[in-house]
Amino acid sequence: MSDKNWDKELAKIDRSLESASDEALFPTKGASTPAARAEVVGVQTRTSTFGAVARLTLVVLLAVAMVFWPYAARCGAGLAGYLGAVIAVVGGGVWSAVWTWRHRTARAHVLSLLLIVWGLVLGAIEILPRTGYAVPTLQHPALWSCE
């Protein structure tokens, strides 16, 4: 083993920590005056709100566009494209939900969660009849490929 006396080494570290001030060990971050703190909070709020609204706007536009999907999505490549767009809605909802959670924008976070649910509903409408969990219809047949 080593020839060091660890009890003495740790005692030295304890003495040096006891002699240091709390300010030296844990420096305060941020602005010192209330006006400077308010300015920093204002900048963070504007930045957070803009980022959340920008992300949310993109996902909302895609989610609304899914209602007006112009291509046949009954089977084959059309179905694959539609399900890819549904995955984009769910992924965008998660993306904006994470952003809005981190920046504490509550209303935007609720909308993000609703977008995730909307994407899951759109996917379920197409997937469930094809897997046997829902009754197939003419619009949503039980076939994946067009044959």
N, CA, C and O of each residue as an XYZ file, in Angstrom:
588
protein
N       0.832     -1.184      0.000
C       0.000      0.000      0.000
C       0.873      1.242      0.000
O       2.100      1.143     -0.021
N       0.263      2.381      0.023
C       1.020      3.624     -0.042
C       1.485      4.039      1.351
O       0.912      3.647      2.367
N       2.554      4.856      1.359
C       3.139      5.296      2.629
C       2.482      6.566      3.178
O       2.892      7.062      4.228
N       1.476      7.096      2.487
C       0.819      8.326      2.940
C      -0.088      8.035      4.120
O      -0.734      6.990      4.193
N      -0.118      8.973      5.027
C      -1.047      8.899      6.142
C      -2.285      9.707      5.743
O      -2.279     10.937      5.793
N      -3.340      8.999      5.347
C      -4.523      9.661      4.814
C      -5.276     10.441      5.876
O      -5.977     11.401      5.556
N      -5.147     10.051      7.111
C      -5.806     10.817      8.167
C      -5.222     12.227      8.244
O      -5.962     13.197      8.411
N      -3.887     12.344      8.123
C      -3.253     13.663      8.144
C      -3.632     14.471      6.909
O      -3.895     15.670      7.011
N      -3.664     13.828      5.741
C      -4.027     14.529      4.500
C      -5.451     15.070      4.578
O      -5.701     16.216      4.202
N      -6.378     14.262      5.057
C      -7.764     14.705      5.178
C      -7.925     15.790      6.231
O      -8.767     16.676      6.085
N      -7.121     15.728      7.296
C      -7.160     16.770      8.318
C      -6.700     18.099      7.728
O      -7.262     19.141      8.063
N      -5.681     18.087      6.850
C      -5.219     19.314      6.175
C      -6.341     19.900      5.319
O      -6.565     21.110      5.314
N      -7.034     19.032      4.602
C      -8.126     19.516      3.745
C      -9.231     20.121      4.606
O      -9.778     21.168      4.261
N      -9.565     19.474      5.719
C     -10.594     20.002      6.620
C     -10.210     21.369      7.165
O     -11.046     22.270      7.233
N      -8.946     21.529      7.554
C      -8.492     22.826      8.076
C      -8.571     23.904      6.999
O      -8.967     25.033      7.289
N      -8.203     23.574      5.764
C      -8.250     24.592      4.712
C      -9.697     24.964      4.376
O      -9.973     26.121      4.060
N     -10.610     24.018      4.440
C     -12.016     24.334      4.199
C     -12.605     25.164      5.325
O     -13.437     26.036      5.075
N     -12.190     24.910      6.566
C     -12.694     25.677      7.706
C     -12.202     27.119      7.672
O     -12.896     28.025      8.133
N     -11.022     27.329      7.135
C     -10.478     28.689      7.106
C     -11.055     29.522      5.965
O     -11.020     30.751      6.022
N     -11.581     28.877      4.942
C     -12.135     29.615      3.807
C     -13.522     30.139      4.160
O     -14.259     29.510      4.920
N     -13.871     31.298      3.599
C     -15.190     31.879      3.852
C     -16.233     31.202      2.965
O     -15.910     30.561      1.965
N     -17.482     31.365      3.362
C     -18.566     30.786      2.570
C     -18.627     31.419      1.182
O     -18.926     30.735      0.203
N     -18.346     32.719      1.093
C     -18.370     33.405     -0.200
C     -17.307     32.852     -1.134
O     -17.533     32.759     -2.340
N     -16.159     32.488     -0.599
C     -15.105     31.915     -1.436
C     -15.466     30.507     -1.898
O     -15.133     30.113     -3.016
N     -16.144     29.753     -1.043
C     -16.526     28.389     -1.415
C     -17.734     28.347     -2.341
O     -17.770     27.570     -3.295
N     -18.728     29.192     -2.052
C     -19.963     29.213     -2.827
C     -20.235     30.636     -3.312
O     -21.021     31.354     -2.694
N     -19.602     31.052     -4.403
C     -19.833     32.416     -4.885
C     -21.262     32.560     -5.398
O     -21.823     31.632     -5.981
N     -21.837     33.733     -5.172
C     -23.198     33.985     -5.647
C     -23.147     34.260     -7.137
O     -22.231     34.912     -7.638
N     -24.138     33.756     -7.825
C     -24.216     33.956     -9.270
C     -25.223     35.045     -9.560
O     -26.118     35.315     -8.759
N     -25.067     35.666    -10.714
C     -26.067     36.618    -11.166
C     -25.778     38.029    -10.728
O     -24.696     38.361    -10.244
N     -26.786     38.838    -10.917
C     -26.674     40.253    -10.650
C     -26.793     40.531     -9.157
O     -27.401     39.767     -8.406
N     -26.198     41.640     -8.752
C     -26.199     41.964     -7.332
C     -27.324     42.915     -6.945
O     -27.821     42.838     -5.821
N     -27.737     43.796     -7.826
C     -28.786     44.755     -7.479
C     -30.139     44.226     -7.951
O     -30.204     43.447     -8.902
N     -31.200     44.638     -7.299
C     -32.537     44.187     -7.729
C     -32.877     44.613     -9.157
O     -33.537     43.865     -9.879
N     -32.445     45.781     -9.567
C     -32.730     46.239    -10.929
C     -32.025     45.349    -11.957
O     -32.596     45.008    -12.993
N     -30.792     44.984    -11.658
C     -30.052     44.114    -12.583
C     -30.689     42.731    -12.631
O     -30.771     42.127    -13.700
N     -31.141     42.224    -11.490
C     -31.821     40.926    -11.464
C     -33.104     40.964    -12.283
O     -33.394     40.021    -13.019
N     -33.873     42.036    -12.164
C     -35.121     42.181    -12.920
C     -34.842     42.233    -14.420
O     -35.603     41.683    -15.215
N     -33.757     42.891    -14.803
C     -33.400     42.959    -16.223
C     -33.039     41.577    -16.760
O     -33.445     41.220    -17.866
N     -32.291     40.804    -15.998
C     -31.916     39.445    -16.416
C     -33.158     38.573    -16.552
O     -33.273     37.810    -17.511
N     -34.087     38.677    -15.607
C     -35.325     37.898    -15.672
C     -36.147     38.312    -16.891
O     -36.730     37.458    -17.560
N     -36.200     39.599    -17.181
C     -36.934     40.081    -18.352
C     -36.364     39.538    -19.644
O     -37.119     39.137    -20.530
N     -35.051     39.515    -19.771
C     -34.407     38.967    -20.971
C     -34.680     37.478    -21.089
O     -34.974     36.989    -22.180
N     -34.588     36.749    -19.982
C     -34.858     35.309    -20.011
C     -36.305     35.034    -20.392
O     -36.574     34.088    -21.132
N     -37.233     35.831    -19.907
C     -38.641     35.633    -20.214
C     -38.916     35.858    -21.691
O     -39.599     35.052    -22.324
N     -38.387     36.953    -22.251
C     -38.595     37.229    -23.669
C     -37.985     36.132    -24.526
O     -38.611     35.677    -25.483
N     -36.779     35.705    -24.200
C     -36.108     34.665    -24.966
C     -36.864     33.351    -24.862
O     -37.069     32.679    -25.872
N     -37.271     32.984    -23.692
C     -37.984     31.727    -23.490
C     -39.311     31.735    -24.236
O     -39.658     30.757    -24.898
N     -40.046     32.823    -24.135
C     -41.345     32.902    -24.771
C     -41.213     32.835    -26.280
O     -41.991     32.139    -26.931
N     -40.260     33.532    -26.847
C     -40.093     33.518    -28.294
C     -39.726     32.123    -28.788
O     -40.292     31.648    -29.773
N     -38.802     31.474    -28.126
C     -38.391     30.135    -28.540
C     -39.520     29.132    -28.443
O     -39.712     28.308    -29.337
N     -40.266     29.206    -27.355
C     -41.384     28.275    -27.173
C     -42.471     28.513    -28.207
O     -43.020     27.562    -28.762
N     -42.786     29.783    -28.472
C     -43.836     30.099    -29.443
C     -43.397     29.715    -30.853
O     -44.211     29.232    -31.640
N     -42.145     29.918    -31.177
C     -41.654     29.551    -32.512
C     -41.747     28.048    -32.735
O     -42.231     27.611    -33.779
N     -41.300     27.264    -31.788
C     -41.371     25.809    -31.920
C     -42.823     25.331    -31.963
O     -43.195     24.475    -32.766
N     -43.609     25.898    -31.094
C     -45.009     25.497    -31.007
C     -45.760     25.854    -32.288
O     -46.604     25.079    -32.737
N     -45.474     26.993    -32.875
C     -46.127     27.405    -34.111
C     -45.851     26.410    -35.234
O     -46.757     26.053    -35.987
N     -44.612     25.967    -35.345
C     -44.273     24.999    -36.389
C     -45.055     23.697    -36.212
O     -45.575     23.144    -37.181
N     -45.131     23.224    -35.001
C     -45.810     21.953    -34.748
C     -47.317     22.109    -34.913
O     -47.970     21.202    -35.431
N     -47.881     23.226    -34.490
C     -49.324     23.448    -34.653
C     -49.681     23.492    -36.134
O     -50.691     22.924    -36.549
N     -48.859     24.163    -36.928
C     -49.119     24.216    -38.372
C     -49.109     22.814    -38.979
O     -49.967     22.487    -39.798
N     -48.160     22.003    -38.588
C     -48.112     20.632    -39.098
C     -49.320     19.827    -38.623
O     -49.899     19.068    -39.401
N     -49.700     19.982    -37.369
C     -50.841     19.235    -36.833
C     -52.148     19.636    -37.522
O     -52.993     18.781    -37.785
N     -52.318     20.911    -37.813
C     -53.520     21.367    -38.522
C     -53.487     20.875    -39.968
O     -54.521     20.502    -40.523
N     -52.319     20.876    -40.567
C     -52.196     20.422    -41.957
C     -52.521     18.939    -42.095
O     -52.913     18.495    -43.174
N     -52.366     18.177    -41.034
C     -52.674     16.744    -41.088
C     -54.154     16.502    -41.345
O     -54.521     15.481    -41.926
N     -55.009     17.428    -40.919
C     -56.440     17.304    -41.166
C     -56.720     17.420    -42.666
O     -57.655     16.801    -43.174
N     -55.921     18.202    -43.361
C     -56.117     18.447    -44.785
C     -55.109     17.667    -45.628
O     -54.681     18.157    -46.672
N     -54.728     16.484    -45.206
C     -53.742     15.665    -45.917
C     -54.225     15.422    -47.354
O     -55.290     14.837    -47.552
N     -53.450     15.866    -48.362
C     -53.950     15.831    -49.743
C     -53.756     14.495    -50.471
O     -54.299     14.326    -51.562
N     -53.027     13.572    -49.926
C     -52.694     12.343    -50.647
C     -53.473     11.162    -50.096
O     -53.940     11.186    -48.957
N     -53.606     10.132    -50.916
C     -54.274      8.909    -50.470
C     -53.397      8.229    -49.422
O     -52.199      8.041    -49.630
N     -53.999      7.869    -48.309
C     -53.235      7.251    -47.222
C     -53.859      5.921    -46.821
O     -53.786      5.521    -45.659
N     -54.474      5.235    -47.784
C     -55.125      3.955    -47.459
C     -54.127      2.831    -47.335
O     -54.308      1.940    -46.505
N     -53.062      2.847    -48.146
C     -52.115      1.734    -48.130
C     -50.824      2.149    -48.834
O     -50.769      3.192    -49.485
N     -49.805      1.333    -48.698
C     -48.554      1.506    -49.424
C     -47.761      2.741    -49.037
O     -47.669      3.104    -47.864
N     -47.183      3.383    -50.062
C     -46.313      4.541    -49.847
C     -47.078      5.734    -49.276
O     -46.536      6.491    -48.471
N     -48.328      5.903    -49.688
C     -49.142      6.997    -49.142
C     -49.348      6.847    -47.648
O     -49.285      7.821    -46.898
N     -49.594      5.616    -47.223
C     -49.756      5.344    -45.793
C     -48.445      5.572    -45.048
O     -48.436      6.131    -43.951
N     -47.338      5.138    -45.649
C     -46.030      5.342    -45.012
C     -45.718      6.825    -44.867
O     -45.201      7.250    -43.833
N     -46.024      7.613    -45.884
C     -45.807      9.060    -45.800
C     -46.668      9.708    -44.735
O     -46.208     10.571    -43.988
N     -47.924      9.285    -44.670
C     -48.835      9.829    -43.657
C     -48.358      9.480    -42.257
O     -48.339     10.339    -41.375
N     -47.972      8.226    -42.047
C     -47.496      7.824    -40.719
C     -46.176      8.514    -40.378
O     -45.906      8.786    -39.208
N     -45.357      8.798    -41.384
C     -44.139      9.583    -41.146
C     -44.472     10.994    -40.677
O     -43.819     11.531    -39.783
N     -45.492     11.588    -41.288
C     -45.914     12.930    -40.864
C     -46.526     12.885    -39.462
O     -46.355     13.825    -38.685
N     -47.233     11.809    -39.135
C     -47.793     11.654    -37.785
C     -46.654     11.558    -36.773
O     -46.720     12.151    -35.697
N     -45.616     10.812    -37.123
C     -44.451     10.723    -36.234
C     -43.808     12.094    -36.067
O     -43.327     12.427    -34.984
N     -43.797     12.888    -37.129
C     -43.257     14.250    -37.032
C     -44.099     15.114    -36.087
O     -43.554     15.937    -35.352
N     -45.417     14.932    -36.104
C     -46.284     15.691    -35.180
C     -45.984     15.298    -33.742
O     -45.829     16.160    -32.877
N     -45.903     13.995    -33.486
C     -45.633     13.537    -32.115
C     -44.232     13.981    -31.687
O     -44.050     14.470    -30.572
N     -43.249     13.812    -32.562
C     -41.884     14.239    -32.240
C     -41.785     15.736    -32.016
O     -41.086     16.186    -31.108
N     -42.486     16.515    -32.844
C     -42.505     17.960    -32.646
C     -43.198     18.356    -31.357
O     -42.793     19.310    -30.693
N     -44.246     17.618    -31.003
C     -44.923     17.878    -29.731
C     -44.009     17.610    -28.550
O     -43.982     18.376    -27.586
N     -43.257     16.514    -28.631
C     -42.299     16.206    -27.556
C     -41.205     17.266    -27.518
O     -40.808     17.720    -26.445
N     -40.721     17.657    -28.694
C     -39.681     18.684    -28.799
C     -40.138     19.982    -28.146
O     -39.404     20.578    -27.357
N     -41.340     20.417    -28.472
C     -41.813     21.673    -27.878
C     -42.188     21.488    -26.411
O     -42.078     22.431    -25.627
N     -42.629     20.292    -26.024
C     -42.962     20.061    -24.614
C     -41.716     20.143    -23.737
O     -41.755     20.708    -22.644
N     -40.629     19.586    -24.216
C     -39.373     19.669    -23.454
C     -38.931     21.127    -23.345
O     -38.536     21.580    -22.271
N     -38.998     21.855    -24.446
C     -38.594     23.265    -24.445
C     -39.473     24.084    -23.506
O     -38.970     24.887    -22.720
N     -40.778     23.880    -23.588
C     -41.671     24.677    -22.750
C     -41.559     24.297    -21.283
O     -41.762     25.142    -20.412
N     -41.241     23.046    -20.996
C     -41.047     22.625    -19.597
C     -39.802     23.292    -19.029
O     -39.821     23.784    -17.901
N     -38.723     23.311    -19.798
C     -37.477     23.906    -19.313
C     -37.605     25.400    -19.080
O     -36.969     25.944    -18.177
N     -38.422     26.072    -19.885
C     -38.525     27.525    -19.791
C     -39.800     27.979    -19.095
O     -40.141     29.162    -19.124
N     -40.497     27.051    -18.477
C     -41.631     27.354    -17.597
C     -42.718     28.177    -18.275
O     -43.223     29.143    -17.703
N     -43.080     27.788    -19.508
C     -44.203     28.429    -20.184
C     -45.372     27.446    -20.125
O     -45.489     26.546    -20.958
N     -46.223     27.633    -19.137
C     -47.244     26.644    -18.787
C     -48.280     26.437    -19.888
O     -48.576     25.298    -20.249
N     -48.825     27.504    -20.418
C     -49.864     27.353    -21.448
C     -49.307     26.678    -22.692
O     -49.958     25.823    -23.293
N     -48.113     27.065    -23.067
C     -47.483     26.441    -24.232
C     -47.196     24.971    -23.962
O     -47.277     24.150    -24.876
N     -46.867     24.629    -22.736
C     -46.601     23.235    -22.396
C     -47.880     22.401    -22.514
O     -47.843     21.276    -23.013
N     -48.991     22.942    -22.064
C     -50.264     22.225    -22.183
C     -50.603     22.015    -23.651
O     -51.050     20.934    -24.033
N     -50.396     23.030    -24.475
C     -50.651     22.891    -25.914
C     -49.725     21.841    -26.526
O     -50.147     21.084    -27.400
N     -48.481     21.788    -26.083
C     -47.550     20.778    -26.570
C     -48.035     19.379    -26.224
O     -47.956     18.471    -27.051
N     -48.530     19.202    -25.020
C     -49.052     17.898    -24.621
C     -50.289     17.519    -25.436
O     -50.476     16.353    -25.785
N     -51.126     18.502    -25.734
C     -52.287     18.240    -26.580
C     -51.869     17.846    -27.994
O     -52.515     17.005    -28.619
N     -50.801     18.443    -28.496
C     -50.297     18.069    -29.822
C     -49.776     16.633    -29.835
O     -49.947     15.916    -30.821
N     -49.150     16.221    -28.754
C     -48.693     14.831    -28.662
C     -49.886     13.889    -28.695
O     -49.860     12.881    -29.401
N     -50.921     14.203    -27.945
C     -52.125     13.369    -27.928
C     -52.775     13.358    -29.304
O     -53.223     12.310    -29.768
N     -52.832     14.516    -29.965
C     -53.420     14.594    -31.309
C     -52.657     13.699    -32.284
O     -53.269     12.986    -33.080
N     -51.346     13.732    -32.227
C     -50.552     12.865    -33.093
C     -50.782     11.395    -32.797
O     -50.862     10.585    -33.720
N     -50.888     11.040    -31.534
C     -51.147      9.648    -31.171
C     -52.530      9.202    -31.638
O     -52.698      8.056    -32.054
N     -53.519     10.085    -31.577
C     -54.862      9.755    -32.060
C     -54.837      9.548    -33.569
O     -55.430      8.595    -34.074
N     -54.152     10.441    -34.297
C     -54.057     10.279    -35.753
C     -53.379      8.967    -36.120
O     -53.805      8.287    -37.053
N     -52.343      8.615    -35.403
C     -51.660      7.356    -35.659
C     -52.525      6.160    -35.319
O     -52.534      5.169    -36.049
N     -53.252      6.243    -34.219
C     -54.112      5.140    -33.801
C     -55.230      4.901    -34.802
O     -55.612      3.754    -35.037
N     -55.760      5.963    -35.394
C     -56.832      5.814    -36.388
C     -56.351      4.975    -37.567
O     -57.131      4.207    -38.129
N     -55.105      5.103    -37.945
C     -54.567      4.351    -39.081
C     -54.009      2.985    -38.682
O     -54.139      2.025    -39.441
N     -53.405      2.887    -37.532
C     -52.708      1.654    -37.154
C     -53.638      0.605    -36.553
O     -53.508     -0.577    -36.871
N     -54.556      1.000    -35.708
C     -55.396      0.024    -34.995
C     -56.226     -0.876    -35.919
O     -56.286     -2.078    -35.663
N     -56.872     -0.363    -36.983
C     -57.597     -1.288    -37.867
C     -56.664     -2.301    -38.551
O     -57.073     -3.424    -38.844
N     -55.444     -1.908    -38.794
C     -54.505     -2.792    -39.480
C     -53.897     -3.842    -38.555
O     -53.349     -4.837    -39.029
N     -53.984     -3.634    -37.269
C     -53.441     -4.605    -36.322
C     -54.530     -5.456    -35.674
O     -54.227     -6.347    -34.880
N     -55.794     -5.192    -36.004
C     -56.880     -6.008    -35.489
C     -57.541     -5.481    -34.233
O     -58.400     -6.163    -33.674
N     -57.182     -4.308    -33.769
C     -57.779     -3.757    -32.553
C     -58.973     -2.850    -32.821
O     -59.624     -2.392    -31.882
N     -59.269     -2.586    -34.096
C     -60.426     -1.767    -34.441
C     -61.061     -2.360    -35.697
O     -60.427     -3.126    -36.423
N     -62.292     -2.004    -35.937
C     -63.016     -2.528    -37.096
C     -62.531     -1.797    -38.352
O     -62.594     -0.569    -38.407
N     -62.045     -2.535    -39.367
C     -61.618     -1.890    -40.604
C     -62.809     -1.293    -41.361
O     -63.913     -1.836    -41.334
N     -62.566     -0.185    -42.024
C     -63.578      0.459    -42.864
C     -62.981      0.656    -44.250
O     -61.848      0.251    -44.508
N     -63.744      1.276    -45.140
C     -63.213      1.551    -46.482
C     -62.063      2.552    -46.433
O     -61.088      2.423    -47.174
N     -62.179      3.535    -45.569
C     -61.114      4.532    -45.427
C     -59.892      3.976    -44.713
O     -58.766      4.387    -44.993
N     -60.108      3.046    -43.794
C     -59.027      2.479    -42.989
C     -59.084      0.953    -43.071
O     -59.537      0.290    -42.139
N     -58.618      0.404    -44.199
C     -58.700     -1.051    -44.366
C     -57.680     -1.785    -43.502
O     -56.816     -1.172    -42.875
N     -57.797     -3.093    -43.486
C     -56.915     -3.921    -42.666
C     -55.607     -4.242    -43.377
O     -54.828     -5.049    -42.872
N     -55.346     -3.648    -44.512
C     -54.162     -3.952    -45.323
C     -53.098     -2.858    -45.180
O     -53.418     -1.672    -45.114
N     -51.833     -3.275    -45.134
C     -50.714     -2.332    -45.103
C     -50.283     -1.986    -46.516
O     -49.947     -0.836    -46.797
N     -50.289     -2.968    -47.412
C     -49.838     -2.738    -48.778
C     -51.035     -2.728    -49.728
O     -52.099     -3.252    -49.396
N     -50.865     -2.144    -50.886
C     -51.958     -1.995    -51.841
C     -52.141     -3.213    -52.741
O     -53.163     -3.302    -53.421
N     -51.234     -4.119    -52.776
C     -51.267     -5.340    -53.582
C     -51.554     -5.062    -55.009
O     -51.616     -5.988    -55.818
